Each structure stands twice: as C-alpha cells, then as structure tokens.
Amino acid sequence: MEALSCLIKRAVSGGFLTSYRVKGRGGEGVQLTHLMYADDTLIFCDASKDQLAYLSCMLMWFEVISGLRINLDKSEIIPMGKVENLKVLALELERKVGKLPPIYLGLPLGAPHKSVAVWDGMEERLRRRLAFWKRQYISKGGRLTHIRSALSNMSIYYMSILCMPISIRLRLEQIQRDFLWSERALERKIHLVKWPVVCSDKSKGGLGVKSVSTFNRALLGKWSWRFMIENEVLWYRVISRKYGVEERGWYTWEGRKGFSVGLWKEIRKEGSQLNNYIGFSVGNRRRTRFWLDSWCGGEALCNSFPSLFTLAVFKEERGSEVWDSLIKGGSWSPRFLSAFND
C-alpha cells in the first residue's frame, strides 16, 4: 500500500491525475489524492478520458510491481456531480484500456439525516430482535435484559453520524414499550412505569434501559469532543478547513449556505452543548475564558458572581488577559465598569 501511495502521489505531482480539494471559507483547503481503509482504497481524479486511462495504466504498473492483481469486478467507478457524456466516456475508455469496473451514479451530499428510509434497516432489525413470540416465554426482568441486549447489539453507525428523526425515535420506543408491557400480539396492557423512568439510571429509581435519543446525541457529541483533542488527524484538517475554526479552537464555525453539509451541521449543533459539561484545567490561560468557562470550582464565575459579571468590561476576555504578571507573584485583575471602594 505504501508503494501504491507513492505511485498515486507521483501521478498527481506529474499532472496525470487531479486530486480532490476540499474548499472552505478561506485558504486553499485540503488536497485529497486517495484514502486507504482496512481493505479498501478510494482514489480521486477528474471524470476525463485521459485521467481514467492514466489511472488504469498506473494500476497495471502496480500489479506488475507487487505481483498482486486488482479485481475489477469488485471495484467501482462513482461519478460525483455533473459528468458530461458519461456513457460515451465509458465506451471510449473500454475500447482503449479494456475492461472497466462497473459505473455507479453517486449521490450529492445533502441532508440524509432527514430521510426516514435510511433508518428502515435499524427499525426492522429491532423488530426481529424484540419479536412478539419471545415475550410470551420470559418474565418482565428477562424482557428488560433482552431490550438492553437488543439496543447494545443494534448497529450504531448511523446513530453516530446522523441525527435520528423524531418519527423514527418514537417508533423504536414504541417497539420497546410493546415488548415490555404487552402480553399478546393484539393485547394492550397498562404501562406500569412511565417510559422516561424506564430509561433513567437504576441509581435514580429507573430500570436502566438506554434512551435511544440520548444515546444518539451522545454519539454525535463525541465527534465534537474528538475535534477538540485530535488536532493532527486527516478528518480534523478537512473539517477545520471546510468550516473554519472559531477563535479558541474548540469548535468549528456554524455551517452557512454554500459551505454547509447536513452531517456536520447536526454534529456541530450537539457539540455546542458540551461546553455546559466541561471543566478546564488552566495552563497558559490563552484558550480559557475568565468569566464564561468552568475553570475555578464547579461552575463558571459568571454564575458564581452574577453581580460582578454584570459590571465586567469585557465578558469574553481570556484568562491570559486578566492575569497581571507585573504584580509580585501575579494576580487576577479583571476590569470593571466602575471602581470598588474598600
């Protein structure tokens, strides 16, 4: 794979292949030539006859060098956006370079989180796991255990990148409620405990069933947490160049028209709630807000001292701006609208 990466980079630097550039609010963006996963490789190039011919030749060279053979039946060509004369291009290439992988039409990135059809597979799997016949042979405690097991084994891929629609959440919760309380397929039983109580922790008097909506929000918020701490990885560079990074570097700017993709908009929205649950350990004080961040005690100073916060001149100032190192030993010196008398 290192040899294949070198071939692709040489082809791009020589002008034979054109990489994909992720453009954002400013700067040149991030250049993507190829992406390699555990057992897949994604290569970017323009939808032109010459570039696809160069790509085909490069793959043949790789076969000769490595002794491996690329299975074109398991490979795909996915045109993205508007491609002129796609069928004519495919026929000319097939005559020139021989057999080509199948061509599939790509879908534009829009707002997949709003599509209910994306979640149909998850709902069907949950229905199979919590089938009506199973609850006739197990107790209430066994049903709770079975519900927890079904949720833990449920695929969380979509839940980790998409915001679940309300209609889907209600249907998933309905499947769980029916499995827990009903006795027969067509019999309705009284729910002995409210569903929010069922989903609360056992230490708080609940039954410990995982809330689907809370779990979805937690998975989305995890991306914002990773954005704060993983500053060197490729996906961070792509997202930060695409949307820009706000002043302190904890979050991206909110999406706007022209630079907004539904996936990251929902993740960014959930990530904005993280600040209410994060405490800061002060280092050089450049990224910590003196009044608004929780760095001294259990809550932000603006909540601990609301009267002083009202009189503060700069409510967004950083800790480094408040710290006065000229005083012997250093001292916190916030600025207020009026002086205080002893």
N, C-alpha and C positions, 0 to 999 in steps of 0.2 A: 504493500500500500504506500510505503514511502517512495518507492520508485514511480508508482503511478502519479502520486502527488507532484513529484519533480517534473514528470512529463507534462502534466496539465499546466503547471506554472511556467514552464519554458514555452509552451504553446501560446499562453496568454501574453507573456512578455514579448514574444516574437510577432504578435499581432494576428496569429492564426485563429485564435478564439477570443471572444469578448466576454469578460466576466460580468456578473450582475452587480450593480452598485445600488446599495440601499441609501436613498437620499432622504434627508430630513430637513429640519428648519434652518440649518446653517452648516457651512463647511462642505466638504466633498463627499461625506458619507463613508460607508464601509464597503469595500470591494470583496465580493464573494466569488471565488473561482469554482470551488467544489466543497461538498460536505460529505464526511465519511462517518457512518454509524457502525454498529457492531458487525453487520453483514450486508450493508447496502452502501452505495456510493451515488451521490447526486452531483451531476456536472452541469454547469450553466454555460450557455452560448447563445448567440443570435439565431433566429429562425431563417437562416440563409443556406443556399445550396453549398456554397464554398465552406462555411464553417462546419456544417454537418459532415461534409466529405473529409475535412481535416480531422474532425473528431473520430470518424470511423478509421482513418489511417493510423491515428495515434493509438487507438485500442488494439489494432492489429500489431503494431510495434510492441505494445505491452505484452501481447500473447507470445510473440517471438522471444522477448527478453526473459519473461518469467516462466515460460512453459505451461502457463495456465490458458484456459480457453473461456471466453465470455459467452454465456448462454443468452443469445438474443431473444429466445422465446420467453425468458424470464425478465427481460429488460423492457423499458417503456420510454417512449418519447412523449413528453407532455408539453404542448404549446400553451403558453400563458399570454393572455391579452389578445390583441387583434393580429392575426397572421394572414398575410395576403397569399392567395393561390396555394393553399396548403396541400390539396390533392395533387396539383401539378408538381409542386416541390417534391412530394414523396415519390411520385413516379420517376422523375428525373434522377433522384438520388438512388433509387433501386436499380435503375439501368447502369448507373455509374459505379456504385460501390457494392452492389449485390443486395443480399437480404438485409432488411431493416427491422428493428424492433417494432411492435405494434404502436400505433399513434393514438393516444387518448387525449380528449379535449380537457384542458384544465379549467377550473372554476375560479372566477375572480374572488378575491378576499373581500367579503362584505361584512355581514352581521350574522354569522352562523349560530350565535347564541340565541337568536330569536326564532330559529327554525325548530319546530316541535319534532319533526321527523328524525332529527339527529339522536333524540333520546328514546326512540321506539325500542331499540335493541335492549337498552338497560331496563326499561319497564317490562319487556317480555321475559327477560332472564329472572327478574324479581318475582314475577307471577309464577314461573315454573318452580322456583325455589320455595315459594310460600303457597303451594297448591292447596286447594280446598280439602282434598282427601287426607292430607298429612295431619291436619289439626284435629281430626276425629280420634286420633290414637295417642295424643300426648297431652299432658297437663298444661295449665297456664304457665307454670315455670319453664316447662320444656318449650313452649311456644316462644317465650321471651328469649330463651337461649337460641332458638332456631332463627328468630328475627335478627339477633345480633350477628349470628354467623352468616346469614344471607347478606347483610349490609357490609360486613368486613370482606366478603369474597366478591362483592359486586365491583365491576370494573370502575376505577376512579379516574381513568384517563380523561374523559370528557368533563368530569366534575372538577378536575384540576386546571382546566384551561377555559371552560365556558361557564357562564352564569346560568344556572338552571331556571327555566321559565316557571312562573307560579303555577300554571296549569299542570306541569309535569310533577312538581313537588307535591301538589295536592293529591294527584293520582297515586304516587308512590306511598304517601302517608295513608291513603285510603286502603291500599293493599295490605299494609302492615296492620292497620286497625281491624280490618275484617278478619285477618288471620288470627289475631289475638283474642277477639271477643266473640266472634260468631261460632255457632256450634255446627250448623249445616250450611250447605251452599246457598239456600234461599231463605234462611232464618236470620232475622236481625235480633241481636241481643243488646241490652243496655250496656253502655260503656261505663264501667265502674270507676275509672280514673280518667281525668282529662288528659289529652294527648301531650300537652306541654309538660305535665307532671311525669308522664311515662318517659319522656325524653330527657328529663333532668337527672342529675347525678344521684347515686344512691345515698351519698352523704348528705344530700339536701332533701331526702324523702322521696326521690324519684325511683324509677325502675331501671335506669341505666341504658335505655335504648338510644342509639345515636341519632340525633336530629339530622335529617338529610340537608336541610337548608343551612344549618350551622356548619356542617361538615363541608359543604360546597364553598361557603365563604372562607372557611379556614384554609382550604386548599388554594383558593385564589390569593388569599393574603400571604401565603408562603412565598409566592413569586416576588412580592414586594419586599419581603424580608431578605430573600436571596439577592435582590437587586441592591440592597444596602451593603451586603458583605462580600459579594462576588464581583469585584471590580476589574478582574483581568480576563474573564472568560468571554468567548465569542458572542454569546447571546446578549450579554450586558452591553458590549460595544455596539451591536446592531440596534438594540432598543434605545440606548442613550443617544446615538447619532440620529435616529429616526425622530425621536420626540424632544430631544434636548433634556438636560438635567437641571433641575431647579437649584437655587443658589447654594444650599447646604449639601447637595449631593445625595440626599436620602431618596428622593423620588424623581420621576420624570415630570415634565410639564404635562398638563392635561391635554388630551387629543383635541385637535381642531380640524376643520374642514380642509381636505387636501392632504393631511398627514395623520389621519385617524383610521385605525383598524379596530373593528369591534372587539377582537380578542383582548388587546391590551387596554382598551378603554374600561372594560369591566374589571380587569385586574387592578388597574390604577385606582378605580373608584373604591374597591375594597381595601386597597393598600392605604388610602388616606385615613382609614380608621385606626391604623396601627399606632399612630402617634399617641393615642389615648392610653395605650397599654405598655408603652416602652419607657424604661428609665435609662438615663445616660450616666456613664462614668466619665467625668470630665478629664480631658487630657490637656491639649493646648488651648482649649476653650474656643476654638475658631468655628466649630460647627454646632455648638450648643447655644440655644437662645436663653438668655438670662432669666427672663420672665415666663416664657411660654413652655419651656421643656421641663420635664420632671428629672432634675439632677440633684436636688438638695431635699432629702426627705421623700415622703411617699407621694407628693403631688407637686404640681408646678407652683412657683412663687406667686403667679397671678391669682391663683385660687387660695393660697395660704394668706396672702396680704392684699386683698382686693382694693383697699383704700390707697395703698402705696402704688399699686399698679395703675390706678386711675390717674395719679399725679405724675407718672413716669413720662419723660420727654420722648424717649424712643422705646416703644414697646416691643420692637423686633430686634433690638440690639443683641449682639453676641456676648458671650462671657468674656472674650478677649478685649472687647470694647469697654466693659465695665471694670475690669481688673486694672488697678493702678499700681504699677510696679515701682513708681518713684517713692512711694511711702515705704518707710522701713518695714521690711517683712512682707510688703504687699498688702493691698486692701481692696475690698469691693466698693466701688464708688459709682452707683447708679445716679443718673441725672434726673432731677425732678423739676416741675414747673415752678415751684416756689421753695424757698429755703425753710428749713425746720429750725426752730429755736430750742435751745436746751431747756 
